[in-house]
Amino acid sequence: MHCDDKRTLFVLRQGIEETWEELKKRDFGDKEMIEKLSEEIQGYFEYKSSPSN
């Protein structure tokens, strides 16, 4: 895995963590935020498992 790939994964993970914290503040009651978290997690794992990484 190249340095750029690691940086991208770090940024994606950071976004997931920020969304998670915001969702916790809202007591998991924001459906749009839950969907955003789901999309971010999916994007993270798709990027992580892509052949170029």
mmCIF file of the N, C-alpha and C atoms, coordinates in Angstrom:
data_MODEL
# 
_entry.id   MODEL 
# 
loop_
_atom_site.group_PDB 
_atom_site.id 
_atom_site.type_symbol 
_atom_site.label_atom_id 
_atom_site.label_alt_id 
_atom_site.label_comp_id 
_atom_site.label_asym_id 
_atom_site.label_entity_id 
_atom_site.label_seq_id 
_atom_site.pdbx_PDB_ins_code 
_atom_site.Cartn_x 
_atom_site.Cartn_y 
_atom_site.Cartn_z 
_atom_site.occupancy 
_atom_site.B_iso_or_equiv 
_atom_site.pdbx_formal_charge 
_atom_site.auth_seq_id 
_atom_site.auth_comp_id 
_atom_site.auth_asym_id 
_atom_site.auth_atom_id 
_atom_site.pdbx_PDB_model_num 
ATOM 1   N N  . MET A 1 1  ? 0.848   -1.169 0.000  1.00 0.00 ? 1  MET A N  1 
ATOM 2   C CA . MET A 1 1  ? 0.000   0.000  0.000  1.00 0.00 ? 1  MET A CA 1 
ATOM 3   C C  . MET A 1 1  ? 0.902   1.243  0.000  1.00 0.00 ? 1  MET A C  1 
ATOM 4   N N  . HIS A 1 2  ? 0.615   2.157  -0.899 1.00 0.00 ? 2  HIS A N  1 
ATOM 5   C CA . HIS A 1 2  ? 1.402   3.375  -1.011 1.00 0.00 ? 2  HIS A CA 1 
ATOM 6   C C  . HIS A 1 2  ? 1.018   4.379  0.063  1.00 0.00 ? 2  HIS A C  1 
ATOM 7   N N  . CYS A 1 3  ? 1.874   5.338  0.268  1.00 0.00 ? 3  CYS A N  1 
ATOM 8   C CA . CYS A 1 3  ? 1.661   6.380  1.271  1.00 0.00 ? 3  CYS A CA 1 
ATOM 9   C C  . CYS A 1 3  ? 0.362   7.144  0.996  1.00 0.00 ? 3  CYS A C  1 
ATOM 10  N N  . ASP A 1 4  ? 0.097   7.441  -0.283 1.00 0.00 ? 4  ASP A N  1 
ATOM 11  C CA . ASP A 1 4  ? -1.131  8.153  -0.639 1.00 0.00 ? 4  ASP A CA 1 
ATOM 12  C C  . ASP A 1 4  ? -2.363  7.333  -0.283 1.00 0.00 ? 4  ASP A C  1 
ATOM 13  N N  . ASP A 1 5  ? -2.284  6.024  -0.480 1.00 0.00 ? 5  ASP A N  1 
ATOM 14  C CA . ASP A 1 5  ? -3.403  5.149  -0.141 1.00 0.00 ? 5  ASP A CA 1 
ATOM 15  C C  . ASP A 1 5  ? -3.646  5.148  1.363  1.00 0.00 ? 5  ASP A C  1 
ATOM 16  N N  . LYS A 1 6  ? -2.566  5.114  2.127  1.00 0.00 ? 6  LYS A N  1 
ATOM 17  C CA . LYS A 1 6  ? -2.700  5.138  3.585  1.00 0.00 ? 6  LYS A CA 1 
ATOM 18  C C  . LYS A 1 6  ? -3.316  6.449  4.041  1.00 0.00 ? 6  LYS A C  1 
ATOM 19  N N  . ARG A 1 7  ? -2.912  7.535  3.423  1.00 0.00 ? 7  ARG A N  1 
ATOM 20  C CA . ARG A 1 7  ? -3.459  8.854  3.770  1.00 0.00 ? 7  ARG A CA 1 
ATOM 21  C C  . ARG A 1 7  ? -4.945  8.906  3.432  1.00 0.00 ? 7  ARG A C  1 
ATOM 22  N N  . THR A 1 8  ? -5.316  8.399  2.284  1.00 0.00 ? 8  THR A N  1 
ATOM 23  C CA . THR A 1 8  ? -6.724  8.386  1.895  1.00 0.00 ? 8  THR A CA 1 
ATOM 24  C C  . THR A 1 8  ? -7.545  7.572  2.881  1.00 0.00 ? 8  THR A C  1 
ATOM 25  N N  . LEU A 1 9  ? -7.051  6.402  3.255  1.00 0.00 ? 9  LEU A N  1 
ATOM 26  C CA . LEU A 1 9  ? -7.762  5.575  4.232  1.00 0.00 ? 9  LEU A CA 1 
ATOM 27  C C  . LEU A 1 9  ? -7.872  6.290  5.572  1.00 0.00 ? 9  LEU A C  1 
ATOM 28  N N  . PHE A 1 10 ? -6.824  7.003  5.968  1.00 0.00 ? 10 PHE A N  1 
ATOM 29  C CA . PHE A 1 10 ? -6.852  7.756  7.218  1.00 0.00 ? 10 PHE A CA 1 
ATOM 30  C C  . PHE A 1 10 ? -7.943  8.820  7.179  1.00 0.00 ? 10 PHE A C  1 
ATOM 31  N N  . VAL A 1 11 ? -8.021  9.548  6.074  1.00 0.00 ? 11 VAL A N  1 
ATOM 32  C CA . VAL A 1 11 ? -9.024  10.604 5.928  1.00 0.00 ? 11 VAL A CA 1 
ATOM 33  C C  . VAL A 1 11 ? -10.432 10.008 5.921  1.00 0.00 ? 11 VAL A C  1 
ATOM 34  N N  . LEU A 1 12 ? -10.614 8.895  5.220  1.00 0.00 ? 12 LEU A N  1 
ATOM 35  C CA . LEU A 1 12 ? -11.922 8.236  5.198  1.00 0.00 ? 12 LEU A CA 1 
ATOM 36  C C  . LEU A 1 12 ? -12.317 7.773  6.598  1.00 0.00 ? 12 LEU A C  1 
ATOM 37  N N  . ARG A 1 13 ? -11.360 7.205  7.309  1.00 0.00 ? 13 ARG A N  1 
ATOM 38  C CA . ARG A 1 13 ? -11.635 6.731  8.669  1.00 0.00 ? 13 ARG A CA 1 
ATOM 39  C C  . ARG A 1 13 ? -11.958 7.903  9.596  1.00 0.00 ? 13 ARG A C  1 
ATOM 40  N N  . GLN A 1 14 ? -11.254 8.989  9.434  1.00 0.00 ? 14 GLN A N  1 
ATOM 41  C CA . GLN A 1 14 ? -11.499 10.170 10.249 1.00 0.00 ? 14 GLN A CA 1 
ATOM 42  C C  . GLN A 1 14 ? -12.924 10.684 10.021 1.00 0.00 ? 14 GLN A C  1 
ATOM 43  N N  . GLY A 1 15 ? -13.384 10.667 8.779  1.00 0.00 ? 15 GLY A N  1 
ATOM 44  C CA . GLY A 1 15 ? -14.753 11.075 8.472  1.00 0.00 ? 15 GLY A CA 1 
ATOM 45  C C  . GLY A 1 15 ? -15.769 10.170 9.141  1.00 0.00 ? 15 GLY A C  1 
ATOM 46  N N  . ILE A 1 16 ? -15.496 8.874  9.141  1.00 0.00 ? 16 ILE A N  1 
ATOM 47  C CA . ILE A 1 16 ? -16.380 7.907  9.800  1.00 0.00 ? 16 ILE A CA 1 
ATOM 48  C C  . ILE A 1 16 ? -16.453 8.212  11.292 1.00 0.00 ? 16 ILE A C  1 
ATOM 49  N N  . GLU A 1 17 ? -15.303 8.459  11.906 1.00 0.00 ? 17 GLU A N  1 
ATOM 50  C CA . GLU A 1 17 ? -15.266 8.734  13.341 1.00 0.00 ? 17 GLU A CA 1 
ATOM 51  C C  . GLU A 1 17 ? -16.008 10.022 13.684 1.00 0.00 ? 17 GLU A C  1 
ATOM 52  N N  . GLU A 1 18 ? -15.867 11.049 12.856 1.00 0.00 ? 18 GLU A N  1 
ATOM 53  C CA . GLU A 1 18 ? -16.563 12.315 13.091 1.00 0.00 ? 18 GLU A CA 1 
ATOM 54  C C  . GLU A 1 18 ? -18.073 12.134 12.970 1.00 0.00 ? 18 GLU A C  1 
ATOM 55  N N  . THR A 1 19 ? -18.502 11.407 11.965 1.00 0.00 ? 19 THR A N  1 
ATOM 56  C CA . THR A 1 19 ? -19.931 11.151 11.796 1.00 0.00 ? 19 THR A CA 1 
ATOM 57  C C  . THR A 1 19 ? -20.469 10.347 12.969 1.00 0.00 ? 19 THR A C  1 
ATOM 58  N N  . TRP A 1 20 ? -19.709 9.339  13.418 1.00 0.00 ? 20 TRP A N  1 
ATOM 59  C CA . TRP A 1 20 ? -20.108 8.512  14.560 1.00 0.00 ? 20 TRP A CA 1 
ATOM 60  C C  . TRP A 1 20 ? -20.296 9.381  15.807 1.00 0.00 ? 20 TRP A C  1 
ATOM 61  N N  . GLU A 1 21 ? -19.351 10.267 16.076 1.00 0.00 ? 21 GLU A N  1 
ATOM 62  C CA . GLU A 1 21 ? -19.434 11.129 17.263 1.00 0.00 ? 21 GLU A CA 1 
ATOM 63  C C  . GLU A 1 21 ? -20.652 12.048 17.176 1.00 0.00 ? 21 GLU A C  1 
ATOM 64  N N  . GLU A 1 22 ? -20.895 12.600 15.998 1.00 0.00 ? 22 GLU A N  1 
ATOM 65  C CA . GLU A 1 22 ? -22.061 13.472 15.816 1.00 0.00 ? 22 GLU A CA 1 
ATOM 66  C C  . GLU A 1 22 ? -23.356 12.686 16.007 1.00 0.00 ? 22 GLU A C  1 
ATOM 67  N N  . LEU A 1 23 ? -23.379 11.475 15.517 1.00 0.00 ? 23 LEU A N  1 
ATOM 68  C CA . LEU A 1 23 ? -24.555 10.619 15.654 1.00 0.00 ? 23 LEU A CA 1 
ATOM 69  C C  . LEU A 1 23 ? -24.810 10.284 17.122 1.00 0.00 ? 23 LEU A C  1 
ATOM 70  N N  . LYS A 1 24 ? -23.751 10.031 17.874 1.00 0.00 ? 24 LYS A N  1 
ATOM 71  C CA . LYS A 1 24 ? -23.895 9.761  19.310 1.00 0.00 ? 24 LYS A CA 1 
ATOM 72  C C  . LYS A 1 24 ? -24.481 10.973 20.027 1.00 0.00 ? 24 LYS A C  1 
ATOM 73  N N  . LYS A 1 25 ? -24.040 12.179 19.647 1.00 0.00 ? 25 LYS A N  1 
ATOM 74  C CA . LYS A 1 25 ? -24.565 13.409 20.255 1.00 0.00 ? 25 LYS A CA 1 
ATOM 75  C C  . LYS A 1 25 ? -26.061 13.541 20.004 1.00 0.00 ? 25 LYS A C  1 
ATOM 76  N N  . ARG A 1 26 ? -26.496 13.050 18.873 1.00 0.00 ? 26 ARG A N  1 
ATOM 77  C CA . ARG A 1 26 ? -27.915 13.139 18.497 1.00 0.00 ? 26 ARG A CA 1 
ATOM 78  C C  . ARG A 1 26 ? -28.698 11.916 18.960 1.00 0.00 ? 26 ARG A C  1 
ATOM 79  N N  . ASP A 1 27 ? -28.073 11.100 19.800 1.00 0.00 ? 27 ASP A N  1 
ATOM 80  C CA . ASP A 1 27 ? -28.700 9.904  20.377 1.00 0.00 ? 27 ASP A CA 1 
ATOM 81  C C  . ASP A 1 27 ? -29.199 8.945  19.294 1.00 0.00 ? 27 ASP A C  1 
ATOM 82  N N  . PHE A 1 28 ? -28.455 8.881  18.191 1.00 0.00 ? 28 PHE A N  1 
ATOM 83  C CA . PHE A 1 28 ? -28.742 7.957  17.087 1.00 0.00 ? 28 PHE A CA 1 
ATOM 84  C C  . PHE A 1 28 ? -30.149 8.141  16.508 1.00 0.00 ? 28 PHE A C  1 
ATOM 85  N N  . GLY A 1 29 ? -30.656 9.370  16.587 1.00 0.00 ? 29 GLY A N  1 
ATOM 86  C CA . GLY A 1 29 ? -32.011 9.625  16.122 1.00 0.00 ? 29 GLY A CA 1 
ATOM 87  C C  . GLY A 1 29 ? -32.099 10.274 14.753 1.00 0.00 ? 29 GLY A C  1 
ATOM 88  N N  . ASP A 1 30 ? -30.992 10.473 14.089 1.00 0.00 ? 30 ASP A N  1 
ATOM 89  C CA . ASP A 1 30 ? -30.971 11.158 12.798 1.00 0.00 ? 30 ASP A CA 1 
ATOM 90  C C  . ASP A 1 30 ? -30.759 10.135 11.685 1.00 0.00 ? 30 ASP A C  1 
ATOM 91  N N  . LYS A 1 31 ? -31.842 9.838  10.975 1.00 0.00 ? 31 LYS A N  1 
ATOM 92  C CA . LYS A 1 31 ? -31.785 8.809  9.932  1.00 0.00 ? 31 LYS A CA 1 
ATOM 93  C C  . LYS A 1 31 ? -30.800 9.172  8.822  1.00 0.00 ? 31 LYS A C  1 
ATOM 94  N N  . GLU A 1 32 ? -30.765 10.437 8.430  1.00 0.00 ? 32 GLU A N  1 
ATOM 95  C CA . GLU A 1 32 ? -29.840 10.860 7.379  1.00 0.00 ? 32 GLU A CA 1 
ATOM 96  C C  . GLU A 1 32 ? -28.390 10.662 7.808  1.00 0.00 ? 32 GLU A C  1 
ATOM 97  N N  . MET A 1 33 ? -28.117 10.922 9.082  1.00 0.00 ? 33 MET A N  1 
ATOM 98  C CA . MET A 1 33 ? -26.765 10.743 9.602  1.00 0.00 ? 33 MET A CA 1 
ATOM 99  C C  . MET A 1 33 ? -26.395 9.262  9.629  1.00 0.00 ? 33 MET A C  1 
ATOM 100 N N  . ILE A 1 34 ? -27.349 8.408  9.944  1.00 0.00 ? 34 ILE A N  1 
ATOM 101 C CA . ILE A 1 34 ? -27.108 6.961  9.936  1.00 0.00 ? 34 ILE A CA 1 
ATOM 102 C C  . ILE A 1 34 ? -26.792 6.499  8.514  1.00 0.00 ? 34 ILE A C  1 
ATOM 103 N N  . GLU A 1 35 ? -27.538 7.007  7.545  1.00 0.00 ? 35 GLU A N  1 
ATOM 104 C CA . GLU A 1 35 ? -27.284 6.654  6.149  1.00 0.00 ? 35 GLU A CA 1 
ATOM 105 C C  . GLU A 1 35 ? -25.912 7.155  5.696  1.00 0.00 ? 35 GLU A C  1 
ATOM 106 N N  . LYS A 1 36 ? -25.548 8.363  6.134  1.00 0.00 ? 36 LYS A N  1 
ATOM 107 C CA . LYS A 1 36 ? -24.233 8.914  5.795  1.00 0.00 ? 36 LYS A CA 1 
ATOM 108 C C  . LYS A 1 36 ? -23.131 8.026  6.365  1.00 0.00 ? 36 LYS A C  1 
ATOM 109 N N  . LEU A 1 37 ? -23.282 7.608  7.610  1.00 0.00 ? 37 LEU A N  1 
ATOM 110 C CA . LEU A 1 37 ? -22.295 6.734  8.242  1.00 0.00 ? 37 LEU A CA 1 
ATOM 111 C C  . LEU A 1 37 ? -22.167 5.427  7.470  1.00 0.00 ? 37 LEU A C  1 
ATOM 112 N N  . SER A 1 38 ? -23.292 4.867  7.091  1.00 0.00 ? 38 SER A N  1 
ATOM 113 C CA . SER A 1 38 ? -23.286 3.615  6.343  1.00 0.00 ? 38 SER A CA 1 
ATOM 114 C C  . SER A 1 38 ? -22.540 3.773  5.018  1.00 0.00 ? 38 SER A C  1 
ATOM 115 N N  . GLU A 1 39 ? -22.794 4.866  4.317  1.00 0.00 ? 39 GLU A N  1 
ATOM 116 C CA . GLU A 1 39 ? -22.123 5.118  3.041  1.00 0.00 ? 39 GLU A CA 1 
ATOM 117 C C  . GLU A 1 39 ? -20.621 5.325  3.233  1.00 0.00 ? 39 GLU A C  1 
ATOM 118 N N  . GLU A 1 40 ? -20.253 6.031  4.305  1.00 0.00 ? 40 GLU A N  1 
ATOM 119 C CA . GLU A 1 40 ? -18.834 6.263  4.573  1.00 0.00 ? 40 GLU A CA 1 
ATOM 120 C C  . GLU A 1 40 ? -18.110 4.952  4.877  1.00 0.00 ? 40 GLU A C  1 
ATOM 121 N N  . ILE A 1 41 ? -18.741 4.101  5.661  1.00 0.00 ? 41 ILE A N  1 
ATOM 122 C CA . ILE A 1 41 ? -18.140 2.805  5.989  1.00 0.00 ? 41 ILE A CA 1 
ATOM 123 C C  . ILE A 1 41 ? -17.997 1.958  4.735  1.00 0.00 ? 41 ILE A C  1 
ATOM 124 N N  . GLN A 1 42 ? -19.037 1.937  3.920  1.00 0.00 ? 42 GLN A N  1 
ATOM 125 C CA . GLN A 1 42 ? -18.985 1.167  2.678  1.00 0.00 ? 42 GLN A CA 1 
ATOM 126 C C  . GLN A 1 42 ? -17.865 1.690  1.771  1.00 0.00 ? 42 GLN A C  1 
ATOM 127 N N  . GLY A 1 43 ? -17.763 3.000  1.647  1.00 0.00 ? 43 GLY A N  1 
ATOM 128 C CA . GLY A 1 43 ? -16.717 3.592  0.823  1.00 0.00 ? 43 GLY A CA 1 
ATOM 129 C C  . GLY A 1 43 ? -15.326 3.263  1.334  1.00 0.00 ? 43 GLY A C  1 
ATOM 130 N N  . TYR A 1 44 ? -15.164 3.263  2.642  1.00 0.00 ? 44 TYR A N  1 
ATOM 131 C CA . TYR A 1 44 ? -13.880 2.925  3.256  1.00 0.00 ? 44 TYR A CA 1 
ATOM 132 C C  . TYR A 1 44 ? -13.470 1.508  2.885  1.00 0.00 ? 44 TYR A C  1 
ATOM 133 N N  . PHE A 1 45 ? -14.380 0.555  3.072  1.00 0.00 ? 45 PHE A N  1 
ATOM 134 C CA . PHE A 1 45 ? -14.032 -0.836 2.796  1.00 0.00 ? 45 PHE A CA 1 
ATOM 135 C C  . PHE A 1 45 ? -13.874 -1.111 1.303  1.00 0.00 ? 45 PHE A C  1 
ATOM 136 N N  . GLU A 1 46 ? -14.636 -0.411 0.464  1.00 0.00 ? 46 GLU A N  1 
ATOM 137 C CA . GLU A 1 46 ? -14.455 -0.567 -0.980 1.00 0.00 ? 46 GLU A CA 1 
ATOM 138 C C  . GLU A 1 46 ? -13.073 -0.063 -1.399 1.00 0.00 ? 46 GLU A C  1 
ATOM 139 N N  . TYR A 1 47 ? -12.677 1.075  -0.859 1.00 0.00 ? 47 TYR A N  1 
ATOM 140 C CA . TYR A 1 47 ? -11.357 1.617  -1.197 1.00 0.00 ? 47 TYR A CA 1 
ATOM 141 C C  . TYR A 1 47 ? -10.254 0.708  -0.675 1.00 0.00 ? 47 TYR A C  1 
ATOM 142 N N  . LYS A 1 48 ? -10.429 0.239  0.555  1.00 0.00 ? 48 LYS A N  1 
ATOM 143 C CA . LYS A 1 48 ? -9.411  -0.600 1.190  1.00 0.00 ? 48 LYS A CA 1 
ATOM 144 C C  . LYS A 1 48 ? -9.213  -1.914 0.432  1.00 0.00 ? 48 LYS A C  1 
ATOM 145 N N  . SER A 1 49 ? -10.293 -2.454 -0.117 1.00 0.00 ? 49 SER A N  1 
ATOM 146 C CA . SER A 1 49 ? -10.189 -3.755 -0.785 1.00 0.00 ? 49 SER A CA 1 
ATOM 147 C C  . SER A 1 49 ? -10.000 -3.646 -2.301 1.00 0.00 ? 49 SER A C  1 
ATOM 148 N N  . SER A 1 50 ? -9.906  -2.421 -2.820 1.00 0.00 ? 50 SER A N  1 
ATOM 149 C CA . SER A 1 50 ? -9.716  -2.279 -4.258 1.00 0.00 ? 50 SER A CA 1 
ATOM 150 C C  . SER A 1 50 ? -8.336  -2.804 -4.651 1.00 0.00 ? 50 SER A C  1 
ATOM 151 N N  . PRO A 1 51 ? -8.215  -3.379 -5.839 1.00 0.00 ? 51 PRO A N  1 
ATOM 152 C CA . PRO A 1 51 ? -6.971  -4.030 -6.273 1.00 0.00 ? 51 PRO A CA 1 
ATOM 153 C C  . PRO A 1 51 ? -5.749  -3.113 -6.281 1.00 0.00 ? 51 PRO A C  1 
ATOM 154 N N  . SER A 1 52 ? -5.944  -1.830 -6.480 1.00 0.00 ? 52 SER A N  1 
ATOM 155 C CA . SER A 1 52 ? -4.793  -0.926 -6.570 1.00 0.00 ? 52 SER A CA 1 
ATOM 156 C C  . SER A 1 52 ? -4.204  -0.590 -5.208 1.00 0.00 ? 52 SER A C  1 
ATOM 157 N N  . ASN A 1 53 ? -4.854  -1.045 -4.139 1.00 0.00 ? 53 ASN A N  1 
ATOM 158 C CA . ASN A 1 53 ? -4.361  -0.692 -2.794 1.00 0.00 ? 53 ASN A CA 1 
ATOM 159 C C  . ASN A 1 53 ? -3.696  -1.851 -2.130 1.00 0.00 ? 53 ASN A C  1 
# 
